[in-house]
Amino acid sequence: MRIIYFSPHPTHDIVSEVGYSTHQRETIKAFKNLGHEVLPVVMGGTIPEQKKQFTQEGPRRSLKELLKKRLPAVFYNALKDAGIRRFDRQAAAKLEEAVQHFHPDLVYERSEYMQDSGMRICRKAGIPHFLEVNAPFMEEMRHWEGNSLLHPLGHAIEKRKIHAATKVFAVSTSLRDFLARRYQYPAAQISVIPNCIDPESVMLDPAHADALRQQWNLYGKQVVGFVGSFFPHHGLDDLIKAFAPVAQEFPDAVLLIVGGGMNEEALKQQATKTLGQGRVIFAGKVPHSSVYHYISLMDVTVMPKSNWYGSPMKIFEYGILGKVVVAPDNGPVNDVMTHGKDGWLVQPGVPALADALKHLLAHPALRTEMGAHFRDKILNTYTWNQQAAYILSHFA
């Protein structure tokens, strides 16, 4: 089969070590692993050099910052949305050119906010169009950026895309049900495809892991760990609060936080004020080649918070190493994990998170059992190759 993988977003490349890049890159690779010919049409870039063209510098950036300060959010966001619509015309031209030269059997699109170029070109060319939806775009943008005068248009675009697609995929059952209600589309016709992992990408060097254990003085310690970006919605402040009573009950326990980003200094100050020196280790941002080595040092891995719609990749990175996972008891996590069998799912709030950490630190055999069970489930169900085969099973 000849497949065009289409991603119209102006900055979502496939070379960065972030969630959306990994998702796109691994899906493309999995299609190829199954023997299909794949042409990536990724507007954000397919090589590192392409990422730079979208960086705003100098006068353009200054004007953008000035407008943001002076205009009400509803108008400023409308200007940004209009820019996305203009860019989508470029995406349409790029996709149409690819269709004319590559002659695909299928266009597989990662859907994006305010963009419908894939729908328009596939309809024009009469090509089957698979649409992957990763978020409730309008609600997500309203939450993070505020309202826009063009949001009614955005809702109309989302509805048209979903109804026009040959097949629709959502990354969680929660998102599937939301899309079905919001855009009057049969839920049974939306297939759920959670995030996955490539087991062959997990490379561990025992000497590297031992060096890290020595570097951070983790011998003889029980390690509670987090790996990821420091976004407020990831709940690291709650994790530090929850670890305080854990540290009192388990003198050999330490909290290892790997990553960086927003509020980093505030989190460090919170950790020092709450727990003193030495009980919380901030390892900083590390090379991707070291991520699994850090996870291998952890006895309990944690994802403190997650949104209601997105499939979290972090739990698969933890689980593939057989680590017990503490995660929110919400729809996307319930899609892939069963409480007490694959991991420990907690209700919102610091007390529940603290109780989970105490329970798991006190029961090492249970940690091992659940970690092994989730790892087996991942290997049997949640690999990118298996997901790619499932996606293409819908092609007729």
C-alpha positions as a Markdown table, in Angstrom:
| # | Residue | x | y | z |
|---|---|---|---|---|
| 1 | Met | 0.0 | 0.0 | 0.0 |
| 2 | Arg | 1.1 | 3.6 | -0.6 |
| 3 | Ile | 0.3 | 5.8 | 2.3 |
| 4 | Ile | 0.7 | 9.6 | 2.8 |
| 5 | Tyr | 1.1 | 10.5 | 6.4 |
| 6 | Phe | -0.2 | 14.0 | 6.7 |
| 7 | Ser | 0.4 | 16.4 | 9.6 |
| 8 | Pro | -0.7 | 20.0 | 8.7 |
| 9 | His | 0.4 | 21.7 | 11.9 |
| 10 | Pro | 3.1 | 24.4 | 11.3 |
| 11 | Thr | 5.4 | 23.4 | 14.1 |
| 12 | His | 4.7 | 19.8 | 15.0 |
| 13 | Asp | 7.8 | 18.1 | 13.6 |
| 14 | Ile | 8.7 | 14.5 | 13.8 |
| 15 | Val | 12.3 | 14.9 | 15.0 |
| 16 | Ser | 11.9 | 16.4 | 18.5 |
| 17 | Glu | 11.8 | 14.3 | 21.7 |
| 18 | Val | 8.3 | 15.3 | 22.7 |
| 19 | Gly | 5.0 | 13.5 | 22.7 |
| 20 | Tyr | 3.5 | 14.6 | 19.4 |
| 21 | Ser | 6.8 | 14.1 | 17.5 |
| 22 | Thr | 7.2 | 10.6 | 19.0 |
| 23 | His | 3.6 | 9.7 | 18.1 |
| 24 | Gln | 4.0 | 10.8 | 14.5 |
| 25 | Arg | 7.4 | 9.3 | 14.0 |
| 26 | Glu | 6.5 | 5.9 | 15.5 |
| 27 | Thr | 3.3 | 5.6 | 13.5 |
| 28 | Ile | 5.2 | 6.3 | 10.3 |
| 29 | Lys | 7.8 | 3.8 | 11.2 |
| 30 | Ala | 5.2 | 1.2 | 12.1 |
| 31 | Phe | 3.4 | 1.5 | 8.7 |
| 32 | Lys | 6.8 | 1.0 | 7.0 |
| 33 | Asn | 7.6 | -2.0 | 9.3 |
| 34 | Leu | 4.4 | -3.6 | 8.0 |
| 35 | Gly | 5.8 | -3.4 | 4.4 |
| 36 | His | 3.9 | -0.3 | 3.2 |
| 37 | Glu | 5.4 | 2.7 | 1.3 |
| 38 | Val | 5.0 | 5.8 | 3.3 |
| 39 | Leu | 5.5 | 9.4 | 2.3 |
| 40 | Pro | 5.5 | 11.9 | 5.3 |
| 41 | Val | 4.0 | 15.2 | 4.5 |
| 42 | Val | 4.7 | 16.9 | 7.8 |
| 43 | Met | 4.5 | 20.6 | 7.7 |
| 44 | Gly | 6.3 | 21.0 | 11.0 |
| 45 | Gly | 9.4 | 19.4 | 9.5 |
| 46 | Thr | 10.9 | 15.9 | 9.0 |
| 47 | Ile | 14.5 | 16.9 | 9.6 |
| 48 | Pro | 16.0 | 19.1 | 12.4 |
| 49 | Glu | 16.9 | 21.9 | 9.9 |
| 50 | Gln | 13.3 | 22.4 | 8.9 |
| 51 | Lys | 12.2 | 23.3 | 12.4 |
| 52 | Lys | 14.0 | 26.6 | 12.3 |
| 53 | Gln | 11.8 | 28.1 | 9.6 |
| 54 | Phe | 8.9 | 28.6 | 12.0 |
| 55 | Thr | 10.9 | 30.4 | 14.7 |
| 56 | Gln | 9.7 | 34.0 | 15.1 |
| 57 | Glu | 12.5 | 36.4 | 15.8 |
| 58 | Gly | 13.2 | 40.1 | 15.7 |
| 59 | Pro | 10.5 | 42.6 | 14.6 |
| 60 | Arg | 7.9 | 40.0 | 13.9 |
| 61 | Arg | 8.2 | 38.6 | 17.4 |
| 62 | Ser | 8.1 | 42.1 | 18.9 |
| 63 | Leu | 4.9 | 42.9 | 17.0 |
| 64 | Lys | 3.3 | 39.7 | 18.1 |
| 65 | Glu | 4.1 | 40.5 | 21.8 |
| 66 | Leu | 2.8 | 44.0 | 21.4 |
| 67 | Leu | -0.5 | 42.9 | 19.9 |
| 68 | Lys | -0.9 | 40.3 | 22.7 |
| 69 | Lys | -0.5 | 43.0 | 25.3 |
| 70 | Arg | -2.8 | 45.6 | 23.6 |
| 71 | Leu | -5.6 | 43.5 | 22.1 |
| 72 | Pro | -8.3 | 41.6 | 24.1 |
| 73 | Ala | -7.7 | 37.9 | 24.0 |
| 74 | Val | -10.8 | 37.2 | 21.8 |
| 75 | Phe | -9.3 | 39.5 | 19.1 |
| 76 | Tyr | -5.7 | 38.4 | 19.4 |
| 77 | Asn | -6.7 | 34.7 | 19.3 |
| 78 | Ala | -8.8 | 35.4 | 16.2 |
| 79 | Leu | -5.7 | 36.9 | 14.5 |
| 80 | Lys | -3.7 | 33.8 | 15.3 |
| 81 | Asp | -6.5 | 31.6 | 14.1 |
| 82 | Ala | -6.7 | 33.5 | 10.8 |
| 83 | Gly | -2.9 | 32.9 | 10.5 |
| 84 | Ile | -3.5 | 29.1 | 10.9 |
| 85 | Arg | -6.2 | 29.2 | 8.2 |
| 86 | Arg | -3.8 | 31.0 | 5.9 |
| 87 | Phe | -1.1 | 28.4 | 6.6 |
| 88 | Asp | -3.5 | 25.6 | 5.9 |
| 89 | Arg | -3.7 | 26.8 | 2.3 |
| 90 | Gln | 0.1 | 26.1 | 2.1 |
| 91 | Ala | -0.5 | 22.7 | 3.7 |
| 92 | Ala | -3.2 | 21.9 | 1.1 |
| 93 | Ala | -0.9 | 22.8 | -1.8 |
| 94 | Lys | 1.8 | 20.6 | -0.3 |
| 95 | Leu | -0.5 | 17.7 | 0.1 |
| 96 | Glu | -2.1 | 18.1 | -3.3 |
| 97 | Glu | 1.4 | 18.1 | -4.9 |
| 98 | Ala | 2.3 | 14.9 | -3.0 |
| 99 | Val | -1.0 | 13.2 | -4.1 |
| 100 | Gln | -0.3 | 14.0 | -7.7 |
| 101 | His | 3.3 | 12.6 | -7.6 |
| 102 | Phe | 2.9 | 9.8 | -5.1 |
| 103 | His | -0.5 | 8.4 | -6.1 |
| 104 | Pro | -1.4 | 7.2 | -2.6 |
| 105 | Asp | -4.0 | 4.5 | -1.7 |
| 106 | Leu | -4.6 | 6.3 | 1.6 |
| 107 | Val | -4.0 | 9.6 | 3.4 |
| 108 | Tyr | -3.6 | 9.1 | 7.1 |
| 109 | Glu | -3.9 | 12.5 | 8.9 |
| 110 | Arg | -3.1 | 13.6 | 12.4 |
| 111 | Ser | -5.9 | 16.1 | 12.8 |
| 112 | Glu | -5.0 | 19.7 | 14.0 |
| 113 | Tyr | -6.8 | 22.8 | 15.2 |
| 114 | Met | -8.6 | 24.9 | 12.6 |
| 115 | Gln | -7.1 | 22.9 | 9.7 |
| 116 | Asp | -9.1 | 21.0 | 7.1 |
| 117 | Ser | -6.7 | 20.8 | 4.2 |
| 118 | Gly | -6.6 | 17.0 | 4.4 |
| 119 | Met | -10.3 | 16.7 | 4.1 |
| 120 | Arg | -10.5 | 19.1 | 1.1 |
| 121 | Ile | -7.7 | 17.5 | -0.9 |
| 122 | Cys | -8.8 | 13.9 | -0.2 |
| 123 | Arg | -12.3 | 14.8 | -1.3 |
| 124 | Lys | -11.1 | 16.5 | -4.4 |
| 125 | Ala | -8.8 | 13.5 | -5.4 |
| 126 | Gly | -11.3 | 10.8 | -4.3 |
| 127 | Ile | -8.7 | 9.2 | -1.9 |
| 128 | Pro | -9.6 | 7.4 | 1.3 |
| 129 | His | -8.9 | 9.6 | 4.3 |
| 130 | Phe | -8.2 | 8.3 | 7.8 |
| 131 | Leu | -8.4 | 11.0 | 10.5 |
| 132 | Glu | -6.7 | 10.6 | 13.9 |
| 133 | Val | -7.9 | 13.0 | 16.6 |
| 134 | Asn | -5.8 | 13.6 | 19.7 |
| 135 | Ala | -7.7 | 16.3 | 21.6 |
| 136 | Pro | -10.9 | 18.3 | 21.7 |
| 137 | Phe | -9.2 | 21.1 | 19.9 |
| 138 | Met | -11.7 | 23.9 | 20.4 |
| 139 | Glu | -12.1 | 23.2 | 24.2 |
| 140 | Glu | -8.4 | 22.7 | 24.6 |
| 141 | Met | -7.5 | 26.0 | 22.9 |
| 142 | Arg | -10.2 | 27.9 | 24.9 |
| 143 | His | -8.8 | 26.4 | 28.1 |
| 144 | Trp | -5.2 | 27.4 | 27.4 |
| 145 | Glu | -5.6 | 30.6 | 25.2 |
| 146 | Gly | -9.1 | 31.9 | 25.9 |
| 147 | Asn | -11.9 | 32.6 | 23.4 |
| 148 | Ser | -11.6 | 33.5 | 19.8 |
| 149 | Leu | -14.0 | 35.2 | 17.4 |
| 150 | Leu | -13.3 | 32.3 | 15.0 |
| 151 | His | -14.3 | 29.5 | 17.4 |
| 152 | Pro | -17.7 | 29.0 | 15.7 |
| 153 | Leu | -15.8 | 28.5 | 12.5 |
| 154 | Gly | -13.5 | 26.1 | 14.2 |
| 155 | His | -16.4 | 24.0 | 15.5 |
| 156 | Ala | -17.8 | 23.8 | 12.0 |
| 157 | Ile | -14.4 | 22.7 | 10.6 |
| 158 | Glu | -14.1 | 19.9 | 13.2 |
| 159 | Lys | -17.6 | 18.7 | 12.4 |
| 160 | Arg | -17.0 | 18.7 | 8.7 |
| 161 | Lys | -13.7 | 16.8 | 9.1 |
| 162 | Ile | -15.1 | 14.1 | 11.2 |
| 163 | His | -18.2 | 13.5 | 9.1 |
| 164 | Ala | -16.2 | 13.6 | 5.8 |
| 165 | Ala | -13.4 | 11.2 | 6.9 |
| 166 | Thr | -13.4 | 7.6 | 5.7 |
| 167 | Lys | -12.5 | 6.5 | 9.2 |
| 168 | Val | -12.1 | 8.3 | 12.5 |
| 169 | Phe | -9.7 | 7.3 | 15.3 |
| 170 | Ala | -9.5 | 8.8 | 18.8 |
| 171 | Val | -6.8 | 8.3 | 21.4 |
| 172 | Ser | -9.2 | 7.5 | 24.2 |
| 173 | Thr | -12.7 | 6.3 | 24.8 |
| 174 | Ser | -13.4 | 9.6 | 26.7 |
| 175 | Leu | -12.4 | 11.6 | 23.6 |
| 176 | Arg | -14.3 | 9.3 | 21.4 |
| 177 | Asp | -17.5 | 9.8 | 23.4 |
| 178 | Phe | -17.0 | 13.5 | 23.5 |
| 179 | Leu | -16.5 | 13.8 | 19.8 |
| 180 | Ala | -19.6 | 11.7 | 19.2 |
| 181 | Arg | -21.7 | 14.0 | 21.4 |
| 182 | Arg | -20.2 | 17.3 | 20.3 |
| 183 | Tyr | -20.4 | 16.7 | 16.5 |
| 184 | Gln | -23.4 | 14.3 | 16.3 |
| 185 | Tyr | -21.3 | 11.3 | 15.0 |
| 186 | Pro | -21.9 | 7.7 | 15.9 |
| 187 | Ala | -19.5 | 6.6 | 18.6 |
| 188 | Ala | -19.4 | 3.1 | 17.3 |
| 189 | Gln | -17.8 | 4.4 | 14.1 |
| 190 | Ile | -14.9 | 6.0 | 16.0 |
| 191 | Ser | -12.1 | 3.5 | 16.9 |
| 192 | Val | -9.9 | 4.0 | 19.9 |
| 193 | Ile | -6.1 | 3.9 | 19.5 |
| 194 | Pro | -4.2 | 4.7 | 22.7 |
| 195 | Asn | -0.5 | 5.6 | 22.6 |
| 196 | Cys | 1.9 | 2.8 | 22.4 |
| 197 | Ile | 5.7 | 2.1 | 22.6 |
| 198 | Asp | 8.4 | 0.4 | 20.5 |
| 199 | Pro | 10.0 | -2.2 | 22.7 |
| 200 | Glu | 13.1 | -2.3 | 20.5 |
| 201 | Ser | 13.8 | 1.4 | 21.3 |
| 202 | Val | 14.5 | 0.5 | 24.9 |
| 203 | Met | 18.2 | 0.2 | 25.2 |
| 204 | Leu | 19.8 | -0.3 | 28.7 |
| 205 | Asp | 23.4 | -0.3 | 29.6 |
| 206 | Pro | 23.9 | -1.6 | 33.2 |
| 207 | Ala | 27.1 | 0.3 | 33.6 |
| 208 | His | 25.3 | 3.6 | 32.7 |
| 209 | Ala | 22.6 | 2.9 | 35.2 |
| 210 | Asp | 25.1 | 2.0 | 37.9 |
| 211 | Ala | 26.9 | 5.3 | 37.2 |
| 212 | Leu | 23.7 | 7.2 | 37.6 |
| 213 | Arg | 22.9 | 5.4 | 40.8 |
| 214 | Gln | 26.3 | 6.3 | 42.2 |
| 215 | Gln | 26.1 | 9.9 | 40.9 |
| 216 | Trp | 22.8 | 10.5 | 42.8 |
| 217 | Asn | 23.7 | 8.4 | 45.8 |
| 218 | Leu | 20.7 | 6.0 | 45.4 |
| 219 | Tyr | 22.3 | 2.9 | 46.8 |
| 220 | Gly | 20.1 | 1.5 | 49.6 |
| 221 | Lys | 17.3 | 3.9 | 48.7 |
| 222 | Gln | 13.7 | 3.4 | 47.7 |
| 223 | Val | 13.2 | 5.6 | 44.7 |
| 224 | Val | 9.9 | 7.3 | 43.8 |
| 225 | Gly | 10.3 | 8.7 | 40.4 |
| 226 | Phe | 8.9 | 11.1 | 37.7 |
| 227 | Val | 10.2 | 11.7 | 34.2 |
| 228 | Gly | 8.8 | 14.4 | 32.0 |
| 229 | Ser | 8.3 | 18.1 | 31.4 |
| 230 | Phe | 7.4 | 20.5 | 34.2 |
| 231 | Phe | 4.0 | 21.7 | 33.1 |
| 232 | Pro | 1.5 | 22.8 | 35.8 |
| 233 | His | -1.0 | 20.3 | 34.6 |
| 234 | His | 1.4 | 17.4 | 35.3 |
| 235 | Gly | 0.9 | 17.9 | 39.0 |
| 236 | Leu | 4.5 | 18.0 | 40.3 |
| 237 | Asp | 3.6 | 20.3 | 43.1 |
| 238 | Asp | 1.1 | 17.7 | 44.3 |
| 239 | Leu | 3.7 | 15.0 | 44.0 |
| 240 | Ile | 6.1 | 16.9 | 46.3 |
| 241 | Lys | 3.3 | 17.6 | 48.8 |
| 242 | Ala | 2.3 | 13.9 | 48.7 |
| 243 | Phe | 5.9 | 12.8 | 49.3 |
| 244 | Ala | 6.3 | 14.8 | 52.5 |
| 245 | Pro | 4.3 | 12.3 | 54.7 |
| 246 | Val | 5.9 | 9.4 | 52.8 |
| 247 | Ala | 9.4 | 10.7 | 53.6 |
| 248 | Gln | 8.5 | 10.8 | 57.3 |
| 249 | Glu | 7.3 | 7.1 | 57.3 |
| 250 | Phe | 10.0 | 5.8 | 55.0 |
| 251 | Pro | 13.5 | 7.2 | 55.9 |
| 252 | Asp | 15.1 | 5.4 | 53.0 |
| 253 | Ala | 12.8 | 6.9 | 50.4 |
| 254 | Val | 13.8 | 9.6 | 48.0 |
| 255 | Leu | 11.9 | 11.4 | 45.2 |
| 256 | Leu | 13.8 | 11.5 | 41.9 |
| 257 | Ile | 12.4 | 14.1 | 39.4 |
| 258 | Val | 13.9 | 14.0 | 35.9 |
| 259 | Gly | 13.2 | 16.8 | 33.4 |
| 260 | Gly | 12.7 | 20.5 | 33.4 |
| 261 | Gly | 10.5 | 23.3 | 32.2 |
| 262 | Met | 7.9 | 25.7 | 33.7 |
| 263 | Asn | 8.0 | 26.5 | 37.4 |
| 264 | Glu | 11.2 | 24.6 | 37.9 |
| 265 | Glu | 12.7 | 27.0 | 40.4 |
| 266 | Ala | 9.4 | 27.3 | 42.3 |
| 267 | Leu | 9.3 | 23.5 | 42.6 |
| 268 | Lys | 12.8 | 23.3 | 43.9 |
| 269 | Gln | 12.0 | 25.9 | 46.5 |
| 270 | Gln | 8.9 | 24.0 | 47.4 |
| 271 | Ala | 10.8 | 20.8 | 47.8 |
| 272 | Thr | 13.5 | 22.4 | 50.0 |
| 273 | Lys | 10.9 | 24.2 | 52.2 |
| 274 | Thr | 8.8 | 21.1 | 52.6 |
| 275 | Leu | 11.4 | 18.3 | 52.9 |
| 276 | Gly | 14.7 | 19.9 | 53.4 |
| 277 | Gln | 17.9 | 18.9 | 51.5 |
| 278 | Gly | 18.5 | 15.5 | 50.0 |
| 279 | Arg | 15.0 | 14.0 | 50.0 |
| 280 | Val | 14.1 | 15.4 | 46.5 |
| 281 | Ile | 16.6 | 15.0 | 43.7 |
| 282 | Phe | 16.1 | 17.2 | 40.6 |
| 283 | Ala | 18.2 | 15.5 | 37.9 |
| 284 | Gly | 17.4 | 18.1 | 35.3 |
| 285 | Lys | 16.8 | 17.6 | 31.6 |
| 286 | Val | 18.7 | 14.5 | 30.4 |
| 287 | Pro | 19.5 | 13.1 | 26.9 |
| 288 | His | 16.9 | 10.8 | 25.5 |
| 289 | Ser | 19.4 | 8.0 | 25.6 |
| 290 | Ser | 19.5 | 8.3 | 29.4 |
| 291 | Val | 15.7 | 8.4 | 30.1 |
| 292 | Tyr | 15.2 | 4.7 | 30.4 |
| 293 | His | 18.4 | 4.4 | 32.5 |
| 294 | Tyr | 16.8 | 6.8 | 35.0 |
| 295 | Ile | 13.5 | 4.9 | 35.0 |
| 296 | Ser | 15.4 | 1.7 | 35.7 |
| 297 | Leu | 16.6 | 3.3 | 39.0 |
| 298 | Met | 13.0 | 3.8 | 40.2 |
| 299 | Asp | 11.0 | 1.5 | 42.5 |
| 300 | Val | 7.7 | 3.4 | 42.0 |
| 301 | Thr | 7.0 | 5.5 | 39.0 |
| 302 | Val | 4.4 | 8.3 | 39.1 |
| 303 | Met | 2.2 | 10.3 | 36.7 |
| 304 | Pro | 0.6 | 12.6 | 39.2 |
| 305 | Lys | -2.0 | 14.2 | 36.9 |
| 306 | Ser | -3.3 | 13.8 | 33.4 |
| 307 | Asn | -6.1 | 15.4 | 31.4 |
| 308 | Trp | -9.4 | 13.6 | 30.7 |
| 309 | Tyr | -8.9 | 13.0 | 27.0 |
| 310 | Gly | -5.3 | 12.3 | 26.1 |
| 311 | Ser | -3.5 | 9.0 | 26.1 |
| 312 | Pro | -0.4 | 9.5 | 28.3 |
| 313 | Met | 2.8 | 8.1 | 26.7 |
| 314 | Lys | 4.6 | 8.3 | 30.1 |
| 315 | Ile | 2.9 | 5.2 | 31.5 |
| 316 | Phe | 4.1 | 3.1 | 28.6 |
| 317 | Glu | 7.7 | 4.3 | 29.1 |
| 318 | Tyr | 7.4 | 3.3 | 32.8 |
| 319 | Gly | 5.6 | 0.1 | 32.1 |
| 320 | Ile | 7.9 | -1.3 | 29.5 |
| 321 | Leu | 10.6 | -1.6 | 32.1 |
| 322 | Gly | 8.3 | -3.5 | 34.4 |
| 323 | Lys | 7.9 | -0.6 | 36.9 |
| 324 | Val | 4.8 | -0.2 | 38.9 |
| 325 | Val | 2.9 | 2.9 | 37.8 |
| 326 | Val | 0.9 | 5.3 | 40.0 |
| 327 | Ala | -1.5 | 7.2 | 37.7 |
| 328 | Pro | -4.8 | 9.1 | 37.8 |
| 329 | Asp | -8.0 | 7.0 | 37.8 |
| 330 | Asn | -9.5 | 8.5 | 34.7 |
| 331 | Gly | -10.8 | 7.4 | 31.3 |
| 332 | Pro | -7.6 | 7.3 | 29.2 |
| 333 | Val | -5.7 | 5.5 | 31.9 |
| 334 | Asn | -8.5 | 3.1 | 32.4 |
| 335 | Asp | -8.4 | 2.3 | 28.7 |
| 336 | Val | -5.1 | 0.5 | 29.2 |
| 337 | Met | -4.7 | -0.2 | 33.0 |
| 338 | Thr | -6.7 | -2.0 | 35.6 |
| 339 | His | -6.3 | -0.8 | 39.2 |
| 340 | Gly | -4.5 | -3.3 | 41.4 |
| 341 | Lys | -3.6 | -5.5 | 38.4 |
| 342 | Asp | -1.5 | -3.4 | 36.1 |
| 343 | Gly | -0.8 | -0.5 | 38.4 |
| 344 | Trp | -2.2 | 1.8 | 41.1 |
| 345 | Leu | -4.8 | 4.3 | 40.0 |
| 346 | Val | -5.7 | 7.2 | 42.4 |
| 347 | Gln | -8.4 | 9.7 | 42.7 |
| 348 | Pro | -7.5 | 13.4 | 42.6 |
| 349 | Gly | -5.9 | 14.9 | 45.6 |
| 350 | Val | -2.7 | 14.8 | 47.6 |
| 351 | Pro | -3.9 | 12.4 | 50.3 |
| 352 | Ala | -4.8 | 9.7 | 47.8 |
| 353 | Leu | -1.4 | 10.0 | 46.1 |
| 354 | Ala | 0.4 | 9.9 | 49.4 |
| 355 | Asp | -1.5 | 6.7 | 50.5 |
| 356 | Ala | -0.7 | 5.1 | 47.1 |
| 357 | Leu | 3.1 | 5.8 | 47.5 |
| 358 | Lys | 3.1 | 4.5 | 51.1 |
| 359 | His | 1.2 | 1.3 | 50.2 |
| 360 | Leu | 3.5 | 0.5 | 47.3 |
| 361 | Leu | 6.7 | 1.2 | 49.1 |
| 362 | Ala | 5.6 | -1.1 | 51.9 |
| 363 | His | 4.7 | -4.0 | 49.5 |
| 364 | Pro | 7.6 | -4.7 | 47.1 |
| 365 | Ala | 6.2 | -8.0 | 45.9 |
| 366 | Leu | 3.0 | -6.3 | 44.8 |
| 367 | Arg | 5.1 | -3.7 | 42.9 |
| 368 | Thr | 6.9 | -6.5 | 41.1 |
| 369 | Glu | 3.7 | -8.4 | 40.3 |
| 370 | Met | 1.8 | -5.4 | 38.9 |
| 371 | Gly | 4.9 | -4.1 | 37.0 |
| 372 | Ala | 5.4 | -7.4 | 35.3 |
| 373 | His | 1.7 | -7.7 | 34.4 |
| 374 | Phe | 1.5 | -4.3 | 32.8 |
| 375 | Arg | 4.7 | -5.0 | 30.9 |
| 376 | Asp | 3.3 | -8.2 | 29.4 |
| 377 | Lys | 0.1 | -6.3 | 28.5 |
| 378 | Ile | 2.1 | -3.6 | 26.7 |
| 379 | Leu | 4.1 | -6.2 | 24.7 |
| 380 | Asn | 1.0 | -8.1 | 23.8 |
| 381 | Thr | -1.2 | -5.1 | 22.9 |
| 382 | Tyr | 0.3 | -1.7 | 23.0 |
| 383 | Thr | 3.2 | -1.6 | 20.5 |
| 384 | Trp | 3.2 | 0.7 | 17.5 |
| 385 | Asn | 3.4 | -2.2 | 15.0 |
| 386 | Gln | 0.3 | -3.7 | 16.5 |
| 387 | Gln | -1.5 | -0.4 | 16.4 |
| 388 | Ala | -0.6 | 0.2 | 12.8 |
| 389 | Ala | -1.9 | -3.2 | 11.8 |
| 390 | Tyr | -5.2 | -2.4 | 13.6 |
| 391 | Ile | -5.5 | 1.0 | 11.9 |
| 392 | Leu | -5.0 | -0.5 | 8.5 |
| 393 | Ser | -7.3 | -3.3 | 9.1 |
| 394 | His | -10.1 | -0.7 | 8.6 |
| 395 | Phe | -8.9 | -0.1 | 5.0 |
| 396 | Ala | -11.2 | -1.7 | 2.4 |
